[in-house]
Amino acid sequence: MGELVKLPNIGPELERQLHLIGVDTVEELRRRGSKQAWLDIQKNDPSACFHLEGALHGVRKIMLPDEVKADLQEFYNEHTKR
């Protein structure tokens, strides 16, 4: 286990997925941003969940402000339309 799994919402599988896209540290995740990291993970695993924003804020995703959750939901919907 690395440092990413210590963040809220990031378990061993999501950490593994982040490593696959070249994100190995919290700083790299911050630079890439949660949305771009999720898009990059989606290229390898279309079933990936969107939990990264909460990790960047240091809180569980449920604790994010409603406007952030709404923005993420809209982003997710736009990028998962089939």
KASUL-V131276 format. One record per run of one state. SS is the DSSP state (hx for helix, st for strand, lp for the rest). FROM is the first residue (numbers start at 0). LEN is the number of residues. If there is no record, write none. Layout:
[[SS | FROM | LEN] [SS | FROM | LEN]]
This chain:
[[lp | 0 | 3] [hx | 3 | 3] [lp | 6 | 5] [hx | 11 | 9] [lp | 20 | 5] [hx | 25 | 7] [lp | 32 | 1] [hx | 33 | 11] [lp | 44 | 7] [hx | 51 | 6] [lp | 57 | 3] [hx | 60 | 3] [lp | 63 | 2] [hx | 65 | 15] [lp | 80 | 2]]
